[in-house]
Amino acid sequence: MDGEIKLMDLIDTVNGMNDVETVKSYCLSIISTLQKELQNRKSSLSDIRLLRNSYEKSVENNEILDLKAKLNKFSTENTKLKEQLNSKQFSSQSYLTHTIINLTILYTLNYALFTHNFEVLGRYLIDKVRLLKIENDELSKTLLENHIQPLFIELNKEKELNKLMEKRLTELHLMNVQLRKDNSYLSHKSNEPSDSNRKREESTRKGMRDRSSSYSRNNSRSKRSLSPRRRSSSTARSSSPKRKERPSRPSPYSKPSDKQINYRSNNSNDKSKSKHNKSHH
């Protein structure tokens, strides 16, 4: 009934639609959901079959081991009975038949119990697997909400901080480059006036040297020009009556003689003594 109702609902919804593309998309979505359900059911069936096969194999192996143990017991008992028969000629047919009947009854009972318990055990295991899946999903959700989500948030924050720091580093690098350029420009500018000052000093020194050389040349020329006049004046003075000879003034560029030095030192000493006496009075 549920499948028929679903089909009717699908038909009604398709009839209510007008566009072909919407109908196609709706049908494709339904087909995809049905395919997912089929895959889930196939996976559950494969899990059940694997469990059944594993359980059947384990049961078969246990049964085989039990039967081997029982056969070993029967073989040992048979050998013992044969030995007793050979020794005492004892007839034990009734005992053997009784034991064989008991073993067959036990085997049938065990087989019935195993077949009945297999169905119960399979259902129990399937329910257990479903519960474990639900618990696993809940645990994964709690882990995501409590531990993993805040870690992701912190990681995103750190990534944003790293981006900002990288931008800041690039800006600082550019500023450093600009500062280096400005520093080099200013150092070049500061060196330019020092060079100009040096050039000025050199030019002033050269001017002073040129002036001193020109002054010395002019003095030498004036002396040469004055030398014949002095000679003529000396001849005139020789004809005239003798006068007191005036001491010739030394030129400012000639070195003073020893007499002049002594005369100057005596004058300076007399002046200092007179000042001392005035201060004493």
HUZI-V284459 format. One line per field, one symbol per residue. psi: psi as a letter, one per 30 degrees, with the letter a starting at -180 (. if undefined). burial: # if it has 9 or more other ideal C-beta (glycine too) atoms within 8 Angstrom, else .. Layout:
# HUZI-V284459
psi->???
burial->???
This chain:
# HUZI-V284459
psi->eeeeeeeeeeeeeeefkekeeeeeeeeeeeeeeeeeeeeeeeeeeeeeeeeeeeeeeeeeeeeeeeeeeeeeeeeeeeeeeeeeeeefhkjheeeeeeeeeeeeeeeeeeeeeeeefeeeeeeeeeeeeeeeeeeeeeeeeeeeeeeeeeeeeeeeeeeeeeeeeeeeeeeeeeeeeeeeeeeeeeeeeffeeeeeeeeeeeeeeeeeeeeeeeeeeeeeeeeeefeeeeeeeeeeeeellklkkkkkkkkfflklleeeeeeeeeeeeeeeeeeeeeee.
burial->.........#..##..#....##..##..#................##..##..##..#...#......#...#..#...#..##......#...#..#...#..........#...#..##..##..#.............##....#..................................................................#..#........................................##..#.................
